[in-house]
Amino acid sequence: MTEINPDYVELDKQMSSKELDSSPIELLEKIKQEGRVWDELSEEYGVDNPDPPWRISLEATCDGLAGGYWTPFNICLPKDEREPVMADDKKIDSNERRWEEDKLVEEHYADVPFPEKQLLALAHTMIRRGMITEDELAKHMKDVDKRLNMV
């Protein structure tokens, strides 16, 4: 039998005390229902690479939200050495983001393949934390769609 990592149990206790707004987001629910996944698109366009072209941007966004790739994550430091998180701080350390991702995937995106489920969970987190609005995301998506479908 696999044992549960006690550090994860502690993290789960810490994160559970935070208020995660996991209520559905209309735009993301629409994407989940109507969107296409990389496996379909890569086959349609004859692309052999198993990773979607946006995968690096997704990982870079996650790193950027944590304060940057070269910045040590607060949660990795001993508790007495951690910097206090300010109310207006938009950083999300990687453990907290992954915890939110797990919870959001479990509740909303379990039937979506990876890495699309990670992308939807990140967008969900960013919208609920006020980093981007649903309307702004929809506009960016339209702009990208327009560029991709230029003739």
C-alpha positions as CSV (number, residue, x, y, z in Angstrom):
1,M,0.0,0.0,0.0
2,T,1.2,3.5,-0.8
3,E,1.7,5.8,2.1
4,I,0.6,9.4,2.0
5,N,3.4,11.9,2.2
6,P,3.0,13.7,5.6
7,D,4.2,16.9,4.0
8,Y,1.3,16.8,1.6
9,V,-1.1,16.2,4.5
10,E,0.3,19.3,6.2
11,L,0.1,21.3,2.9
12,D,-3.5,20.2,2.5
13,K,-4.4,21.4,6.0
14,Q,-2.7,24.8,5.3
15,M,-4.4,25.2,1.9
16,S,-7.8,24.0,3.1
17,S,-7.9,26.9,5.6
18,K,-7.8,29.3,2.6
19,E,-11.0,30.1,0.7
20,L,-10.7,28.6,-2.7
21,D,-13.5,29.9,-5.0
22,S,-14.1,26.9,-7.1
23,S,-17.4,28.0,-8.5
24,P,-17.8,27.3,-12.2
25,I,-16.7,30.0,-14.7
26,E,-18.9,30.2,-17.7
27,L,-16.2,30.8,-20.3
28,L,-14.1,27.9,-19.0
29,E,-17.1,25.6,-18.9
30,K,-17.8,26.5,-22.5
31,I,-14.2,25.7,-23.5
32,K,-14.4,22.4,-21.6
33,Q,-17.5,21.4,-23.6
34,E,-16.7,22.9,-27.0
35,G,-12.9,23.2,-27.1
36,R,-10.6,20.9,-29.0
37,V,-7.6,19.1,-27.4
38,W,-4.1,18.9,-28.7
39,D,-4.3,15.2,-29.5
40,E,-7.1,15.9,-32.0
41,L,-5.5,19.0,-33.5
42,S,-2.0,17.5,-33.8
43,E,-3.5,14.5,-35.7
44,E,-5.6,16.8,-37.9
45,Y,-2.6,18.9,-38.9
46,G,-0.1,16.0,-39.0
47,V,2.0,17.3,-36.1
48,D,4.1,14.6,-34.4
49,N,5.1,16.5,-31.3
50,P,3.1,15.2,-28.4
51,D,3.4,18.6,-26.6
52,P,1.2,21.5,-27.7
53,P,3.0,24.6,-28.8
54,W,1.5,26.6,-25.9
55,R,2.9,24.2,-23.3
56,I,6.1,26.2,-22.7
57,S,4.0,29.4,-22.2
58,L,1.9,27.5,-19.7
59,E,4.9,26.4,-17.7
60,A,6.5,29.9,-17.9
61,T,3.2,31.5,-16.6
62,C,3.2,29.1,-13.6
63,D,6.9,30.0,-12.9
64,G,6.2,33.7,-13.3
65,L,3.2,33.6,-10.9
66,A,5.5,32.0,-8.3
67,G,7.9,34.9,-8.5
68,G,10.0,33.7,-11.4
69,Y,12.1,30.7,-12.1
70,W,15.2,31.8,-10.2
71,T,13.3,33.0,-7.1
72,P,13.2,30.5,-4.3
73,F,9.6,29.7,-3.5
74,N,8.5,31.0,-0.1
75,I,6.9,27.6,0.9
76,C,10.2,25.8,0.3
77,L,11.9,27.8,3.1
78,P,11.7,26.9,6.7
79,K,8.5,28.4,8.2
80,D,10.5,30.9,10.4
81,E,12.4,32.2,7.3
82,R,9.4,32.7,5.0
83,E,8.5,36.3,3.9
84,P,4.9,37.3,4.9
85,V,2.5,37.2,2.0
86,M,1.0,40.7,1.5
87,A,-2.7,41.0,0.7
88,D,-2.1,42.6,-2.7
89,D,0.7,40.1,-3.6
90,K,-0.3,38.3,-6.8
91,K,2.3,35.6,-6.5
92,I,1.2,32.0,-6.1
93,D,3.9,29.6,-5.0
94,S,4.0,26.4,-7.0
95,N,2.8,24.2,-4.2
96,E,-0.3,26.4,-3.6
97,R,-1.0,26.5,-7.4
98,R,-0.7,22.8,-7.7
99,W,-3.0,22.2,-4.7
100,E,-5.6,24.5,-6.3
101,E,-5.1,22.8,-9.6
102,D,-5.7,19.4,-8.0
103,K,-8.9,20.6,-6.3
104,L,-10.2,22.4,-9.4
105,V,-9.4,19.4,-11.7
106,E,-11.2,17.1,-9.2
107,E,-14.3,19.3,-9.2
108,H,-14.5,20.7,-12.8
109,Y,-11.9,19.4,-15.2
110,A,-11.3,15.7,-14.4
111,D,-12.7,14.6,-17.8
112,V,-10.3,17.0,-19.7
113,P,-7.0,15.5,-20.9
114,F,-3.6,16.8,-19.6
115,P,-2.2,19.4,-20.2
116,E,-5.5,21.1,-21.2
117,K,-6.8,20.5,-17.6
118,Q,-3.8,22.2,-16.2
119,L,-4.4,25.2,-18.5
120,L,-8.1,25.4,-17.5
121,A,-7.3,25.2,-13.8
122,L,-4.7,27.9,-14.1
123,A,-7.1,30.2,-16.0
124,H,-9.7,29.4,-13.3
125,T,-7.2,30.4,-10.5
126,M,-6.2,33.6,-12.3
127,I,-9.8,34.7,-12.9
128,R,-10.9,34.0,-9.3
129,R,-7.8,35.8,-8.0
130,G,-8.5,38.9,-10.1
131,M,-5.4,38.6,-12.3
132,I,-7.5,38.6,-15.4
133,T,-11.2,38.9,-16.0
134,E,-13.4,36.4,-18.0
135,D,-14.0,39.1,-20.6
136,E,-10.3,39.9,-21.0
137,L,-9.5,36.2,-21.4
138,A,-12.3,35.9,-24.0
139,K,-10.9,38.9,-25.9
140,H,-7.4,37.4,-25.9
141,M,-8.8,34.1,-27.2
142,K,-10.6,35.9,-30.0
143,D,-7.4,37.7,-30.9
144,V,-5.4,34.5,-31.0
145,D,-8.1,32.7,-33.0
146,K,-8.1,35.6,-35.5
147,R,-4.3,35.3,-36.0
148,L,-4.4,31.6,-36.3
149,N,-7.1,31.6,-38.9
150,M,-5.8,34.4,-41.1
151,V,-6.0,33.5,-44.8
